[in-house]
């Protein structure tokens, strides 16, 4: 019987060993699986953290304002642009959109997106703000993390685009107006010449003089428009050279000497003989001074003075044309560099101005890396000054 109990004991030990081995393997598998789950959890947590960081970077870098709103139309998330746009308080989360934005139109769009699950777009004018703003608003339906209806609202400031469009319309209207008058005169006189082939020589001469004057006006207008177009599109490259300013300004003064004498106006040049040369495009600088001196002579009465000047000021060279004319009202001064802006509209057209000269001066100054400014006192004269960097 002893052998029987021995075999039984041996079998019992084998069963125990097998069971322990199975338990160890199962625990090892459990440990391995737990370790894999921990790694997967860590990876998912890292991925979520990376996704949240990327989302925060994207939202922070967006110029458009972004709001996430729930089905109760309360704000859940606002990117920095939206917080700045609507001046949101730090504790904005969970507060109603109508309370934070004070724009019923946006609240209605959110209700539509949540209720109808359809996007909507609109333009929102914030005229009460300083400066006034125009926003393009788009509200789209979405689902939040729990699957509940929500809305995503985006706000883009299109005020600059609206202003550019207004400038474009004004420019087209101004060009059309400037072209219409001389063309109408051309048409009228051409019809008169056609209807009266035997017109007396004296009347013919007067007619041709009028046509010649308006053809020159049209030519000047077209040339100024071409210069502006080239300067604004930056297709007209500068050709800088060293300009000796005393000689250069003296040459400009000689060009206008006869006209100044005829008008009874004194031309003066103020430029130190030993000042450093200006590194600039001489053709463009000639356009600048031709426009400025031409304007100064037009609006300076007999007995007045027009001065062309230049001086060094640190890292800049100052160039100016001043006159003792009628001056410009302070309310008009900020607008004189705008295209087609005229201080005295009726007189400017009578003496042949295109309304583009000062705009060209501004573009030439900025093309050289400088700027232009105006000083004036009504009844005491005007000074137009360019500031150009020394190269």
Secondary structure by P-SEA (a helix, b strand, c coil): caaaaaaaaaaaaaaaaaaaaaaaaaaaaaaaaaaaaaaaaaaaaaaaaaaaaaaaaaaaaccbbbbbbccccccccccaaaaaaacccccccccccccccccaaaaaaaaaaaaccbbbbbbbbccccccbbbbbbbbbbbcccccccbbbbbbbbaaaaaaaaaaaaaaaaaaaaaaaaaaaaaaaaaaaaaacccccaaaaaaaaaaaaaaaaaaaaaaaaaaaaaaaaaccccccccccaaaaaaaaaaaaaaaaaaaacbbbbbbcccccccccccaaaaaaaaaaaaaaaaacccccbbbbbbccccccbbbbbccccccccccccccccccccccccaaaaaaacccccaaaaaaaaaaaaccbbbbbbccccbbbbbbbbbcc
